[in-house]
Amino acid sequence: MLRNANNLLPLQRLDTLRLTTVTARAQPVRKALDFSWYLAQDVRDYAPASSVVGPKPADLAQLRQRNLLLLALPEGGTPDRAVVRQLLALREKLVVLVFDSAALTTLPELRQAAAVVFVKERSMKACNEAVQVIFGGMGAAGRLSPALAAGLGPAQPMRGGLRLAYAMPQAAGLRADLPELVDSLMKQALEAGAFPGGQVIVARHGVVALSRSYGVQQVAAPGAQPTPVLNNTLYDFASLTKIMASLPALMRLQDLGLFGPDYTMSALFDFLQGTDKQSLRLRDVLAHQARLKPFIPFWQGYVQPDGRLQPQFFRPDSSAQFPLPVGQGLWGSRALPGRIYRGVATSPLNAQPGYVYSDFSFMLYPYYVQRATGQSFDQFLQKEIYGPLGATTLGFNPLRRFPLSRIAPTEYDSVFRKKLVHGTVHDENAAMLGGVSGHAGLFGNANDLAKLVQLFLWRGRYGGQQLIRPETLDEYTACQFCPDNRRALGFDKPAPQNPALNAARSASPRSYGHTGFTGTYFWVEPDQDLFVILLTNRVNPTRRNGKLGELGLRSALLQLAIESALPGQ
């Protein structure tokens, strides 16, 4: 790090950035196009960014509209000095990656840039590490000779650990053969037909030691060309939505003084006043012991005897009266959410007390977020959590932001939507709520999910921001009614008599996580400072595929990660 005016780096407040990566061509061109792609991908692991190669003079007007530019100077050859100097003139919003020491002496304008990072070689690995330094994933401690650093140096040390880093398993204190062991597990599951494809992340000490994708997006028809799963493929999280959307929203509201676990249901939901649910305490509700029904398939009440949907509630085209995306080519009436809320209000309570996992309260939390903040559920989460994390793929109704080709399909729905569910939420009740619910509907990739899981493990802090108070996260991840009920507030905890049932046999009582119906999973092991993520679409082409559970893959993956943690590291 040769220059860092006003401590610009590591970058803060990712939600405020309008970032473009600029790869300057050498003359003659030295494979700038290939390099620019990798640079842009490394940056997008952290934050949304556009990219430009060249650049051409016509690009300069657009680049001036961005509030941060990451300029990679070429190694060898001569850059288009006029263009480079125009970019360097932008000064306070320019971060420069330099790969050729000659530029340090031939481009005095570098002293005008906000930040200058010197990378000793133009390799993909070195570029990736430089990007991690810029975003605070790893530190920089290199030094240059006084002659090379003239006017820029001396080199400044930079600390890492602000955001996730990406490195080999050994850098995270894990066994070097972890990737091969995980590959073997996933290969067995794929060969058994447990799912078409999936993504796995294993991270420890804030370092992503393994991030891999396996298989294909869906079970393809004979002769069809399958689409491989990539790390940027999006998955339907199913019930991970409870943990990755509802809980962050409630914890943030609690920090703002707008929520507490000892509120009653009627304090949040006015339509529950006067019902048998008005006095239910949220602490019991979030621990799934408030006698709420597990779920009701509300959609079944809208299917006519001949199998068609009631036309007063569903149409093939959107309109002001039918704005809710239920499926591709299927739109729901704006009256549906209110009808579902009334269905929850009038549903009978379980006859006996005790632990019964329930979707019901999570279906209602978006209503309260809107009421308490004046923002929709998805807007609130984007502003308060996902945006600051740089978790650009996390969100609802992904077709509004991503092409269908990036989204793994789920089930062929033969009774409700009458087609393959692809790009819209798998859960029928969430679909009737327009794809935005607190119990299901969240989509994303494993890398962005990892940022949120790391936020939990770092007790609410990520990227230099305290997004959730540590005390709040400690409360939500602690068992509330042990030993009678293993649950924390929303989070799952290891089953006391058989931890491998939902966690792993070596999981500690402090660990926590959750599963999702579509084949998704995450688990945090604080004692080892590690977590695992598994995303699959095991319901493709049918939910009757239970091989993922039969194989015990989720528990085996967590156990493998725990056993891979090297003692003393």
C-alpha positions in Angstrom: 0.0 0.0 0.0 1.9 3.0 -1.3 -0.8 5.7 -0.9 -4.0 5.8 1.1 -5.3 9.3 1.3 -7.9 9.9 4.1 -7.7 6.2 4.9 -9.9 5.4 1.9 -8.9 1.7 2.1 -10.1 -0.7 3.1 -13.3 0.5 1.6 -16.2 1.3 3.9 -19.9 1.6 3.3 -20.3 -0.6 0.2 -23.9 0.4 -0.1 -22.8 3.9 -1.0 -20.4 2.8 -3.8 -21.0 3.2 -7.5 -17.9 1.2 -8.5 -16.3 0.5 -11.9 -13.2 -1.6 -12.6 -11.1 -0.1 -15.4 -8.4 -2.3 -17.0 -6.0 -0.1 -19.0 -4.7 -1.6 -22.2 -1.0 -1.7 -23.0 0.2 -1.0 -26.5 0.3 -3.6 -27.9 -2.7 -5.2 -26.1 -1.5 -7.8 -23.6 -4.6 -10.0 -23.0 -6.3 -7.2 -21.1 -9.7 -8.7 -21.8 -9.0 -12.0 -20.0 -7.4 -10.2 -17.1 -10.3 -7.7 -16.8 -12.8 -10.5 -16.5 -11.0 -12.0 -13.5 -10.5 -8.6 -11.9 -14.2 -7.8 -12.2 -15.2 -11.2 -10.8 -12.9 -10.8 -7.8 -14.4 -7.4 -7.1 -17.9 -8.7 -7.4 -17.2 -11.2 -4.7 -17.3 -8.1 -2.4 -19.5 -5.5 -4.1 -21.5 -4.7 -7.2 -19.4 -3.3 -10.0 -19.4 -2.6 -13.7 -16.3 -3.0 -15.8 -14.5 -1.2 -18.7 -11.5 -2.3 -20.7 -9.4 0.3 -22.4 -10.8 2.7 -21.7 -11.9 4.6 -24.8 -12.2 8.4 -24.6 -16.0 7.9 -25.0 -16.0 6.0 -21.7 -14.7 8.9 -19.7 -17.9 10.8 -19.3 -19.6 7.7 -17.9 -16.7 7.0 -15.6 -16.9 10.5 -14.1 -20.4 9.6 -12.9 -19.1 6.8 -10.7 -17.9 7.6 -7.2 -15.1 5.0 -7.1 -12.9 3.7 -9.9 -10.5 0.8 -9.6 -7.9 1.2 -12.3 -5.5 -1.6 -13.1 -2.5 -0.4 -15.0 -0.9 -2.9 -17.5 2.3 -4.8 -16.9 4.8 -4.1 -19.7 4.1 -2.1 -22.8 3.0 1.5 -22.8 -0.5 2.4 -21.6 -2.6 5.0 -23.3 -1.0 7.8 -21.2 -3.5 10.4 -22.2 -6.5 8.3 -21.0 -4.7 7.2 -17.9 -3.8 10.7 -17.0 -7.4 11.8 -17.4 -8.4 9.0 -15.1 -5.7 9.9 -12.6 -7.0 13.5 -12.6 -10.1 12.2 -10.9 -7.9 11.9 -7.8 -10.1 11.4 -4.7 -12.2 8.6 -6.2 -9.4 6.6 -7.9 -7.8 3.4 -6.6 -4.9 2.3 -8.7 -3.4 -1.3 -9.0 0.1 -1.1 -10.3 1.8 -4.3 -11.6 4.9 -2.8 -13.2 7.4 -1.0 -11.0 8.4 1.2 -14.0 5.0 2.9 -13.7 6.0 4.1 -10.2 8.7 6.3 -11.7 7.2 7.1 -15.2 3.8 8.2 -14.0 4.2 10.9 -11.4 0.4 11.4 -11.6 0.0 8.4 -9.3 0.7 10.7 -6.5 -2.7 12.3 -7.2 -4.7 9.1 -6.8 -6.6 8.4 -3.6 -4.9 5.1 -3.2 -2.1 3.1 -4.9 -1.6 -0.6 -4.4 1.6 -2.2 -5.9 1.3 -5.8 -6.8 4.6 -7.6 -7.6 3.2 -9.8 -10.4 0.3 -9.7 -12.8 -1.1 -13.1 -11.9 -4.7 -14.1 -11.1 -3.6 -15.0 -7.5 -1.8 -11.7 -6.9 -4.7 -9.8 -8.4 -7.2 -11.6 -6.1 -5.1 -10.8 -3.1 -4.9 -7.1 -4.0 -8.6 -6.9 -4.3 -8.9 -8.5 -0.9 -6.6 -5.8 0.5 -8.8 -3.1 -1.0 -11.9 -4.5 0.6 -10.3 -5.5 3.9 -10.3 -9.2 3.5 -6.6 -9.5 4.0 -3.8 -7.2 5.0 -0.8 -5.7 3.2 2.7 -5.5 4.7 5.1 -5.4 1.8 7.9 -2.9 1.4 9.6 -1.2 -1.6 13.0 0.3 -2.0 13.1 4.0 -1.4 13.9 4.7 -5.0 10.8 3.0 -6.3 8.5 4.4 -3.6 9.7 8.0 -4.2 6.9 10.4 -3.8 4.5 7.6 -2.8 5.9 5.7 0.0 6.9 4.4 2.4 4.6 1.5 2.2 1.8 1.5 4.7 0.7 -1.6 6.6 -3.0 -2.5 6.1 -4.9 -4.8 8.4 -7.3 -7.4 7.1 -10.2 -9.2 8.8 -12.7 -6.5 8.0 -14.5 -8.7 5.6 -14.3 -12.3 4.4 -11.0 -13.3 2.9 -10.4 -16.1 0.3 -7.4 -18.4 0.6 -6.3 -22.0 0.8 -7.5 -24.2 3.7 -4.1 -24.0 5.5 -4.5 -20.2 5.8 -7.7 -20.9 7.7 -6.2 -23.5 10.0 -7.8 -26.3 8.1 -6.4 -29.5 6.6 -4.9 -29.1 3.1 -6.9 -32.0 1.7 -10.3 -30.5 2.7 -11.3 -29.8 -0.9 -10.7 -33.4 -1.9 -12.7 -34.7 1.0 -15.6 -32.4 0.3 -15.4 -33.3 -3.4 -15.8 -36.9 -2.5 -18.9 -36.3 -0.3 -20.5 -34.2 -3.0 -19.7 -36.8 -5.7 -21.3 -39.5 -3.7 -24.5 -37.4 -3.2 -24.7 -36.5 -6.9 -24.2 -40.1 -8.0 -27.0 -41.1 -5.6 -29.3 -38.6 -7.1 -29.7 -36.5 -4.0 -29.9 -33.3 -6.0 -28.9 -32.1 -9.5 -26.2 -29.7 -8.2 -25.1 -27.5 -5.4 -22.7 -25.1 -3.8 -20.5 -25.6 -0.7 -18.6 -23.1 1.4 -16.4 -23.8 4.3 -14.9 -20.9 6.2 -12.8 -20.5 9.3 -11.3 -17.5 11.1 -13.0 -15.2 8.5 -11.3 -17.0 5.6 -13.3 -18.8 2.9 -11.2 -21.9 2.6 -13.4 -23.7 0.1 -16.0 -22.3 -2.3 -17.1 -24.8 -5.0 -20.0 -25.6 -7.2 -21.0 -29.1 -8.3 -23.3 -30.7 -10.8 -26.0 -29.1 -13.0 -28.9 -26.7 -12.4 -31.6 -29.3 -13.1 -32.3 -32.9 -14.0 -32.3 -32.5 -17.8 -34.5 -34.3 -20.3 -32.7 -37.0 -22.3 -30.5 -35.5 -25.0 -30.8 -32.0 -23.5 -27.6 -30.0 -22.7 -27.3 -29.6 -19.0 -26.4 -26.2 -17.5 -23.5 -26.5 -15.0 -23.8 -24.9 -11.6 -21.4 -21.9 -11.2 -20.5 -20.0 -8.1 -22.8 -17.2 -9.2 -25.8 -19.5 -9.6 -28.7 -18.4 -7.4 -30.7 -20.9 -5.2 -34.1 -20.7 -3.5 -33.2 -20.7 0.2 -36.7 -21.9 1.4 -36.7 -21.8 5.3 -33.3 -20.2 5.5 -35.4 -17.1 4.7 -36.5 -17.3 8.4 -32.9 -16.9 9.5 -31.5 -14.7 6.7 -34.4 -12.3 6.4 -36.8 -12.4 9.3 -34.3 -12.6 12.1 -31.9 -9.9 10.8 -35.0 -7.6 10.4 -36.2 -8.4 13.9 -32.8 -8.0 15.5 -32.3 -4.7 13.7 -35.7 -3.5 14.9 -34.9 -4.6 18.4 -31.7 -2.4 18.3 -33.9 0.5 17.1 -36.3 0.0 20.0 -39.1 -1.2 17.8 -39.2 -4.9 18.8 -38.5 -7.2 21.7 -38.8 -11.0 22.2 -41.2 -10.3 25.1 -43.7 -8.3 23.0 -47.0 -10.1 22.4 -48.3 -11.0 19.0 -51.1 -8.4 19.1 -48.4 -5.7 19.7 -47.1 -6.4 16.3 -50.2 -7.5 14.4 -53.4 -5.5 15.0 -55.5 -8.1 13.1 -54.7 -10.6 15.9 -56.3 -8.5 18.6 -59.2 -10.3 20.1 -58.0 -13.7 18.9 -56.5 -16.6 20.8 -53.1 -15.5 19.5 -53.1 -11.9 20.9 -51.2 -12.8 24.1 -48.7 -15.2 22.7 -45.2 -14.0 23.6 -42.7 -13.7 20.8 -40.0 -15.5 22.8 -42.3 -18.6 22.7 -43.3 -18.0 19.1 -39.7 -17.7 17.9 -38.7 -20.8 19.8 -41.6 -22.7 18.2 -43.5 -23.5 21.4 -46.4 -21.1 21.2 -48.9 -23.8 20.0 -49.1 -22.3 16.5 -49.9 -24.8 13.7 -46.9 -25.9 11.6 -48.5 -24.6 8.4 -51.7 -24.6 6.3 -51.6 -25.1 2.5 -53.8 -22.0 1.9 -53.4 -22.4 -1.9 -55.5 -25.5 -1.9 -58.6 -23.4 -1.1 -58.2 -21.6 -4.4 -58.1 -24.6 -6.7 -61.5 -25.5 -8.3 -62.7 -29.1 -8.6 -61.5 -29.3 -12.2 -58.0 -28.3 -11.1 -58.2 -24.7 -12.4 -57.4 -21.7 -10.1 -60.2 -19.4 -9.1 -60.1 -16.6 -11.7 -61.1 -13.9 -9.2 -57.8 -14.4 -7.5 -55.4 -15.4 -10.3 -54.7 -14.1 -13.8 -52.1 -14.8 -16.5 -51.2 -11.1 -16.8 -50.2 -8.5 -14.2 -52.3 -5.5 -13.4 -53.0 -3.1 -10.6 -55.5 -5.6 -9.2 -53.2 -8.6 -9.8 -49.7 -7.4 -9.0 -48.3 -10.4 -7.1 -46.0 -12.8 -9.0 -47.1 -16.3 -8.1 -45.3 -18.1 -10.9 -44.1 -17.5 -14.4 -47.2 -16.3 -16.3 -49.4 -16.4 -13.1 -50.3 -13.3 -11.1 -52.2 -13.1 -7.8 -54.8 -10.7 -6.5 -53.7 -7.9 -4.2 -56.3 -9.3 -1.8 -54.4 -12.6 -1.2 -52.0 -11.4 1.6 -54.9 -10.1 3.7 -56.8 -13.4 3.2 -53.8 -15.4 4.3 -53.3 -13.2 7.4 -56.9 -13.8 8.3 -56.3 -17.5 7.8 -53.5 -17.4 10.3 -55.6 -15.4 12.7 -58.5 -17.9 12.6 -56.4 -21.0 12.6 -56.8 -23.2 15.7 -54.0 -23.5 18.2 -52.4 -26.9 18.9 -54.2 -28.7 21.7 -51.0 -29.4 23.6 -48.1 -27.1 24.5 -44.6 -28.0 23.5 -42.2 -27.6 20.6 -43.8 -27.7 17.2 -42.0 -26.0 14.3 -44.2 -23.4 12.6 -44.1 -21.1 9.6 -47.0 -18.9 10.7 -45.3 -16.1 12.6 -42.6 -15.7 10.0 -45.3 -15.2 7.3 -46.5 -12.2 9.2 -43.2 -10.3 10.0 -43.1 -8.4 6.7 -46.4 -6.8 7.7 -44.9 -5.6 10.9 -41.7 -4.3 9.3 -43.8 -2.2 6.9 -45.9 -1.0 9.8 -43.0 -0.1 12.1 -40.6 1.5 9.5 -42.7 2.6 6.6 -40.5 0.5 4.3 -41.3 -2.8 2.7 -39.7 -5.9 4.1 -37.3 -6.3 1.1 -36.4 -2.6 1.1 -35.7 -2.6 4.8 -33.4 -5.6 4.5 -31.6 -4.1 1.5 -31.0 -0.8 3.3 -30.1 -2.1 6.7 -28.4 -5.5 6.1 -27.8 -6.7 2.5 -26.5 -3.4 1.0 -23.9 -2.8 3.8 -22.7 -6.4 3.5 -22.3 -6.1 -0.3 -24.5 -9.2 -0.6 -25.8 -8.2 -4.0 -27.6 -11.5 -4.9 -29.6 -11.8 -1.6 -33.2 -10.8 -2.3 -36.7 -11.7 -3.3 -38.2 -12.3 -6.7 -34.8 -12.7 -8.4 -36.1 -12.3 -11.9 -36.4 -8.6 -11.3 -32.6 -8.4 -11.2 -31.1 -11.5 -12.7 -31.6 -13.6 -15.9 -33.4 -16.9 -15.6 -30.2 -18.7 -16.7 -28.5 -17.8 -13.4 -31.3 -19.3 -11.2 -31.5 -23.0 -10.4 -35.0 -24.3 -10.8 -36.9 -26.2 -8.1 -39.9 -28.5 -8.5 -42.2 -29.3 -11.3 -45.5 -28.2 -9.7 -48.3 -30.4 -11.2 -51.1 -29.2 -9.0 -50.9 -25.5 -8.3 -48.8 -23.6 -10.9 -48.9 -26.5 -13.4 -45.3 -25.9 -14.6 -41.6 -26.1 -13.5 -41.0 -23.5 -10.8 -38.1 -21.5 -12.0 -37.1 -18.1 -10.9 -40.1 -17.8 -8.5 -40.4 -19.1 -5.0 -41.0 -22.8 -4.5 -43.2 -22.5 -1.4 -46.8 -22.1 -2.4 -47.8 -19.8 0.5 -44.9 -17.5 -0.1 -45.9 -17.5 -3.8 -49.4 -16.3 -2.8 -47.8 -13.5 -0.9 -46.1 -12.3 -4.1 -42.8 -14.0 -3.4 -41.9 -11.8 -0.4 -42.4 -13.5 2.9 -40.5 -14.0 6.1 -40.7 -17.8 6.0 -39.6 -18.5 2.4 -38.8 -16.5 -0.8 -35.2 -15.4 -0.3 -32.8 -16.3 -3.1 -29.0 -15.9 -3.4 -25.7 -17.6 -3.9 -23.4 -19.2 -1.3 -20.8 -16.4 -1.4 -23.3 -13.7 -0.4 -25.0 -16.0 2.1 -21.5 -16.4 3.7 -21.3 -12.7 4.3 -24.5 -12.8 6.4 -23.3 -16.0 8.3 -20.0 -14.3 9.0 -21.9 -11.3 10.4 -23.5 -13.7 12.8 -20.2 -15.2 13.8 -18.6 -11.8 14.2 -21.5 -10.8 16.5 -23.1 -8.3 14.2 -20.0 -6.6 12.8 -18.9 -6.7 9.2 -17.0 -4.3 6.9 -16.3 -1.9 9.8 -20.0 -1.5 10.6 -21.9 -2.8 13.6 -25.1 -3.7 11.9 -26.6 -5.7 14.8 -25.6 -5.2 18.5 -23.5 -8.1 19.9 -25.8 -8.5 22.8 -28.7 -8.9 20.5 -27.1 -11.7 18.5 -26.0 -13.4 21.6 -29.5 -13.5 22.8 -31.0 -14.8 19.6 -28.4 -17.6 19.2 -28.7 -18.9 22.8 -31.0 -21.7 23.7 -34.1 -20.3 25.3 -35.8 -23.2 27.1 -33.3 -25.9 27.4 -33.5 -28.8 28.1 -37.1 -29.1 27.2 -36.8 -27.2 23.8 -33.4 -27.0 22.0 -34.4 -23.9 19.9 -32.9 -20.5 20.2 -34.8 -17.4 18.9 -35.5 -18.7 15.4 -32.1 -20.4 15.1 -31.9 -24.2 15.4 -29.5 -25.8 17.9 -28.0 -29.3 18.1 -30.5 -32.0 19.1 -29.4 -32.8 22.7 -29.7 -36.6 22.4 -28.5 -36.8 18.8 -26.6 -33.8 17.5 -26.0 -35.5 14.2 -29.7 -35.3 13.5 -29.5 -31.7 12.5 -25.9 -30.6 13.2 -23.0 -33.1 13.6 -21.9 -35.5 16.3 -19.0 -33.1 17.3 -21.1 -29.9 17.3 -20.9 -27.9 20.5 -24.0 -26.8 22.4 -23.1 -23.2 21.4 -23.4 -24.0 17.7 -26.5 -23.0 15.7 -27.9 -23.1 12.1 -30.9 -24.0 10.1 -32.1 -26.1 7.2 -34.3 -25.3 4.2 -36.9 -27.5 2.5 -35.3 -27.1 -1.0 -32.1 -28.7 0.3 -30.3 -25.7 1.8 -28.3 -25.6 5.0 -25.9 -23.6 7.1 -24.3 -24.2 10.5 -22.0 -22.1 12.7 -19.6 -23.6 15.1 -18.3 -20.8 17.3 -16.0 -23.0 19.3 -14.0 -23.6 16.1 -14.7 -20.2 14.6 -16.1 -21.9 11.5 -19.2 -22.4 9.4 -20.4 -24.4 6.5 -23.0 -23.7 3.8 -24.7 -26.1 1.5 -27.1 -24.9 -1.2 -28.9 -27.5 -3.4 -32.2 -27.8 -5.2 -32.9 -31.3 -4.1 -36.6 -30.8 -4.9 -35.9 -30.8 -8.6 -37.7 -32.4 -10.2 -39.8 -33.5 -7.2 -40.0 -32.9 -3.5 -40.4 -36.6 -2.9 -36.6 -37.0 -3.3 -35.5 -37.5 0.3 -32.0 -38.8 -0.4 -30.3 -35.7 0.9 -31.6 -36.5 4.4 -31.1 -40.3 4.0 -27.4 -39.8 3.2 -26.9 -37.4 6.1 -24.9 -35.1 3.8 -25.4 -31.9 5.8 -24.2 -33.5 9.1 -21.3 -35.2 7.3 -20.2 -31.9 5.8 -20.2 -30.1 9.1 -18.5 -33.0 10.8 -15.8 -33.0 8.2 -15.2 -29.3 8.6 -14.9 -29.6 12.4 -12.5 -32.6 12.1 -10.5 -30.6 9.5 -9.8 -27.8 12.0 -6.1 -28.1 13.0 -5.5 -28.1 16.7 -4.0 -24.9 18.0 -4.8 -23.0 14.9 
